[in-house]
Structures are given as C-alpha cells and as structure tokens.
Amino acid sequence: MDFLYTDSWKAPCPYNPKLDLKDIIIYDTTLRDGEQTPGVCFTKEQKLEIARKLDELGIPQIEAGFPRVSKREAEIVKAIANEGLNAVILALCRTKKEDIDIAIDCDVDGIITFIATSPLHLKYKFNKSLDEILEIAIKAVEYAKDHGLFVAFSAEDATRTPIEDLIKVHKKAEEAKADRVHIADTTGVATPQSMEFIVKNLKENLTSAYIGVHCHNDFNLALINSIYGLISGAKAVSTTVNGIGERAGNTALEELIMALTVLYDVDLKLNLEVLPELCKMVEEYSGIKVPKNKPIVGELVFSHESGIHVDAVIKNPLTYEPFLPEKIGLKRNIILGKHSGKNAIRYKLELMGIKVDEDKLNKIVEKVKELRESGIIIDDKKFLEIVNNILK
C-alpha cells in the first residue's frame, strides 16, 4: 500500500476502508430539530436563506419545520416548499390527521411522522400499550400515503425499544407503504455497536422501506453512530448545521460530510466550498457560537503555531492537515507566538514581502516569543511593529 502522495487534496488513510455507499440521503433538520435548541428561533427570511444555502450545497432533503407549531411556522414551511429548490422538502408531523392536513396545505413533498415506542415512553408519556400506539401510527402513515406524500416513519426513542418491538413497528409501517423508517436515538444513548445491531436486525426484516438514522449527541457519539448506521445498512442520515439541536445537539452536517468524504472516500457529489458560509450563517442566526477548535470549520482548525508544525506545513500542508482547507473554501493561517521558529517567521516575512538577514531574523524571533509570553497577541499589525523596530 502506497503511503506517499504529492498532489492530493487530502491525506491518505490506508487503514480506513473505502465505503461503497451509493445514493446516501442526507436529510438536514437544522430548520426543525436545530431550531428546537433552547433559545433559538429563526425568522422567515433566515429559514429561507438557510434552506437556499443547504440546497446550494446539494443536500437531497430538507426538513423545513414543524407546521403544527404555529400559523407562522406553517407559513414559513410553505414558503420553503414553494421556493423552487432542488431538495425534497419535508415537514415533521405527529401521528395525527390534523398535523398531516396542515403539512399537505404547506405543499411539502413529504412528511416525517413520529411516535415513541420505548417501554419508558409508553408507560409515562402515553399510558398505552405498544399495540395501541401501533394502531395510531399505522393510520397516520396510511392517511399520508393516501394523499400522495413521501412518508418517513420515525420510532421515537428507538434505541431504548426492545428489538422485537422495533421490528414489529417498522414492519407494520412498511406494510402501510412507508417509504422510510427511522431509528431515532432520542436521548443519544446508543453506541456504535448497538446502532450496528439495530440497523442490521431491522434491515433483515424489511423488504421495501429503507432505513434512516437520527442521532443525538449527548455522549458525543452522534457522528460515529451515524456512520455506523450507514455502514450497517442505513441509507439516510439526519444532520444539523454545526450540530445544533436539543440538549447536546445532533450529528453535525459538516463533520459527517467531511468524515465520509475524507476518511471513507465517499463521493457525496456536494458543493463543499459552500460549507463554511453555511456554518457561519447558522452560527449568526442561531446565536450559538461555534468553538474556535470546532472540527472542520473552527477558525483554529487550519491554524499553526508550533515551529515544528509550521516548518513541515510550509513544505507540504498535508503533513499536519487531514485535507487542504481550500477544498472547502478556507485558508490556513500561520500564528506567531512562543512556539514559533525561524522558518515560521521567515515564511511570514516572505508573505509580507520583507527580506532580513539572519541576525535580524533571530532578533525578530526572540522578540515575538518574548512579547507573546508577556500576554501580547502577535497579529499582523503587532508583527509589523516588531519588524520595523528591529530594522530601524
């Protein structure tokens, strides 16, 4: 296996399998589950802008909202459905006729309808048996299909539902002509192993409906659980931009896309350069600040300070980057500080068109380290000030 490369935009990972995942459907729920983040409330124009940007990225399905929530929400979902986007537009509905009727009035292409199936929810939320819940669910699926909608049925709290019950519920949903069935890890308690077990067992018992996974991030496992779901036989996966959502959030769209693309060599046929702009937009509109070290789009992800790292990155960026930032429309940044070496300083000077001799270079390096250790940030302005003082 050849470990060496010279012209790739991503670093080879020879121990990772190349996944033969075709026709993966990402159904992004930023506008629904993402907006259920406490304190988040998008305006109509904000939702439309996010939907347009998701469509520009090339996301196949967009869950536009929960129309039953309010008249305003229904108006927004309808506006998105009539925006002329390439994406299939979905709306969330409870297993209630009135919810589905509102979704139909919103002109959506399909619905995701849900009801809880775990013993915990059956006892404390519904005080009903599984068979009673199943009857409600099937009527809702049949009603939506009778009205020509794409229907995804989601078993809420699926990962805490006994597998025999989960199979029973989803087989009945399939018999009612549901197009897709969802495994919802509602409280983020699944592990990759349990997700694999559930997906494989469910897949063995279904013949027409395909599987989707909807993962929450309570234990920081949403991304890997989503990937294991796909590896195990699921075809659809739920995401939110920046991983926003209830409690600890959902599977982050940008992380899933780049993990599949870079690590598993899956061609999702997406316009990757749109990602940073989309993530910035959702950060601004949601008011939820993206950490500086956020994977993929954090401002420090392609920044380098350590002298050893910078020296190598100057020669070949992939020595310390898993993929080139230009692939998603970003740029790397060389940060000057206490860990900077001569090559980093020399490189920064070259970028600024400044030439110095070795003696002056050593003095600049020393001054940069000294000032940074005293608490001063060495931005371009401060760096020029240091250089000018030494060159006097």
N, C-alpha and C positions, 0 to 999 in steps of 0.2 A: 504494500500500500504506500503510495507516494505522499509523504508528509510535506513536501516542498511545493510552493506556489510562488508565482511572481506577478500575476496580473489579475487575480481575483479580487472581487469587492468584499469577500467575506473569508474568514479564516477557516481552513478545512478542519473538520472534526471527525477523524477517521473511525472513531469507535461508535459514533451515532448511526443508527440505521437510517437509510433513506426510505421514508414512508411513501407507500403507493396510495396516497389519499386523493381520490379524484372526486370532483363535484362537491367539495365541502361547502356547507351553507353556514355562513356566519349571520346570525340574526341579532343585530345590535339592539340593546334595550336601554341605551342611555336616556332616551326620552321618556321612558316609563320607569323601569327599576332604578335607573340612575337618578331620576328626579324624586324618587322616594327617599333619597338621602335626607335625613332631618335638616330642615332649614333651606333646602333647595326648591326653587320654584321658577321655572323658565317662563319667559314671556312668549307670546305667539311668534314674534319675529325671531327670537333666539332659537326656538324649536325649529322653525323653518330653516334658519341658517345652518344649524347643526345637521338637519336632515339632508340639506343640499350638499354639505361637505362630506357626509357619510356616503352619499350617492357618488360624489366625485371620486372618492377613494375606491369605490366599486363594491361596496357592501351589498350582498344579494337581497337581504331582508332587513327592514327597519320596523321595530316595534314602536309605533308612534305615540302611544299613550294608552290611557285607561278612560275611555269616553264616558263611562258611567259616573265618574268622579264629579263632574260638573258640566253645565252647559258650555262654559268657556273651554273646558278641556275637549269636549266633543267638537266644538268649532275648530280648534287647533288641529285635531286629528283629521278632520275633513279637509282642512286647508292643505295639509301634508299629502293626503291621499290624492288631491287634485292638482298637485304641483307639477305633475308630468315627469316624475323621477323614474329612473330605470329600475330601482329597487321595488320589490314586493312590499307593500305596506300592510302591517299587521296591527291589530288592536287587542288589548287584553280585555277579557270578559270573565265574569264569574259564570258558573253553570246556571245562569238564569236567562229566561227568554227575553226579559226587558233589557238586559245588558247586550244581548246579541242583536236585538232590534235597533238599539242605538248605534252599534257598530255598523250595521247594514246601512243605516242612514248616513253614516260618515263616509261611505263609498270606499271602504278599505277592501283590499284583496282577500284578506283572511283574518282569522282570529286565533288567539291563544286562550283557551278556556281552561280553568283550573279548579281543582277541589282537593282538599287534603285527604290522605289515605292512611296515615300512620295511626296506630292504636292510641297514641297520646292525643292527637288532634280529634280522633273520632270520639273519644271519651270526654275531653274537656272543652272542645270547641263546638262540637255538634250534638253530643249525646245521642249518636245514631250508630247503627251497625254498618259494616262495610257494604253489605248488600243494599242498604237504603241509600247510601252515598253513591253507589254504583248506578243505581236506577236514575238518580238525578243527573249524573254525569252523562250517561248514555243518551238521555232525552235531549240534553243540550247539544251534544255532538250531532245527533240526527237532525235536529232543528237547523243548525248552522249549515250542514251539508245540503239539506233540502233547499236552502237559499243560495246555493252555488258558491259558498265560501271555501277557501283553503282552511282546514282546521287542524290545529295542533292541540292535543290534549295533554295537560300537564298534571301529573300526580304530585301535589304539594307534599313536602316532607317525605319524598320517595325514599331517601337514603335511611330513613328510620321506619320504613314499612317492610314487613316480612316479605321475602322474595316471592313466596307463593301468592300472596295478596297482590303484589305489584304485577306479577304476570297475569293474574286473573283480570285485574282492572284494565290493563293495557290491551289484552286480547279482546275484551269487550269493546273497548274504544275502537280498535281496529275493525271489528265486525260492524260497528256503526259507521264505518268509512272514514275514520280519522286519517288524515294524511301523514301525521307525525305524532309521536308520543314523546313526552319529555320526562327525563329523570331530574327532578328538582332537588338539589342539595340545599334545602331551605335554610338550614342553620349552619352550613359549612362544616358538617361533622364527618363527611366522607374522607377516606384516604384513597390514594391511587389504587390500592388493592381491592377495596370494597367497590370502587367505581367500576373497575375491570370486571369484577364478579357480577355486578348487577347488569351491566351492559351485555355481557356475553350470554347470561341466562335469558335476558329479555329478547335478545336477537334470535336465539334458538327457538323461541316460541312465537315469533311474529313472521308473517309471510308477505304483507304488503306495506304496512305502515313502517316508516323508518324512525330512527331514534335521535333525539336531541338531548343535550345535557345543559343544565343551567346550574352553575356553581357559585356559591358564596364563599367569601374569603376569610371567614372567622379565624382560621388557623393558618392563613397564608398558603393554602393548598389549592385555591381555585384554579390557578393556571395549570398546574400539573394534573389535577383531577380532570380538567377539560381535555388535556392532551391524552391522558389515559383513556378517557371516554371515546375519543376519536380512534385511537389505536385499537381499542377493543371492539369497534364496530359501529359506533355512533356516526351519523353523517352531518348533524347540525350541532352548533355550539353557540351559546349565548355569551354576549360580552357587553361591557360598558366602556366608554372612553375614560381613560385614567383610572379605571377600576372603581368608579364611584358607585354608590348603592347603599342599601340599608346596612346598618351596623358597620362591618369591616369592608363592605363593598362586594363587587362581583369580579369575575375574570376580566382583566384589563385587555381591551381590544388591541392596543399597540403591542403589548407583551406577547399575546397569543400569536398575532400576525408574524412578528419577527422571530419568535421561537420556532414556529413551523417553517418559516422561510429559510432562516439561517441554520438552525440546528438539525432540522429534519429534511431539508431540501425539498419542501413542498411548494409548488408554483401556484399561488393563490390568484394570480392574474389581477393584482391590485395596483393602484397608482400610489406607491409607497411614499412618494415625496409629499403627499397631502397630510401624512400623519402628524408632523409637528404642529402645523397650522390648526388641525382639528383638535389636538390636545390642548393647545393654547386657548382656543375658542371655548372649549368646555370648562377649562380652568377659570377663565374670566367670568363666564355666565353662571357657573355653579357657585363661585366664590370659594371653592375648595382648592387651596394652594397645593401645587404639585411639589413634592420634596425635591431639593436640588440634586439628590442622588437617585431620583426615580428612574428605574430601568427604562431604557430606550430613549426617553425624551427629557430626562432631567438635565439641567444646564451643566452639571459636572460630569456627566457620563462620558463625554468626549473631551474632557479637560485633563491636562497632565502637568504635574509639577516636579515629581521626583526626577533627579538628574539622570538616573539610570534609564528610567522610562522614556524621558524626552529624547535622550540620545538615540535610543532604538527607534522610537516613533518617527524621528526625522528621517531615518534610513528606510524604514518600512512601517507605516502606521499599523499594519496588522500584527506587529509584534505585541502590542498591548491594546488592541481593539478587536472585538469579535467580528466586526464588519465596518466598512467605511461609512462615516456619517453622511457623506454626500449622497448615499443611496436613498436616504430619507430626507434629503434637503437640509441637512445640518452641516456645521463646520466644527472642526476640532479647535481647541483653544490651549495654548501653552501658558500656564500660570506660573508666574515668578514668585519665589518665596524662599524659605530657609532650606528647602531640598533641591533648589536649582543648581545645576552645574554649569561649567563653562560653555558646553555645547548648546544648552538651552538659551543662555544669554546671547551667545554668538548668533544663534538662529533668529532670536527676537530682533537683534540689531540688523541682521540682513533683511528681515521683513520691512524694517523701517528705513532701509537704505543707508545705514550708518556703518562706517568702517572704523575700527580701532585697532591699535597694536596690542600685543599680548599683555604688556604691563597694564595698560588702561583696562583691558578686559578683566584681568584679575581683580583690579580695584572695584570695578562695577559689580562683579560677582560678590565680593566681600561686603559692599555697601547694601546690596539687595538683601542678603542674608541678615545683616545687622538690623536694618530697618524693619524687616518682617518680624524678626524675633522681638522687636520692641512694640509690636502690635500694629504697625502701619501696613495697610493693604498696598501692594505694589501693582497698581493698574498702569495702563499705558502712559497716563499723564505723569504719575509719580516716577515711572521708569525713565521717561524723557528728562525729567528734572534731575534725576541721579546722573544720567549720562552727561547732560550739559554741564553740571557742576564739576564732574571729573575731567571733562575735555577742556575746561577753561584754561 
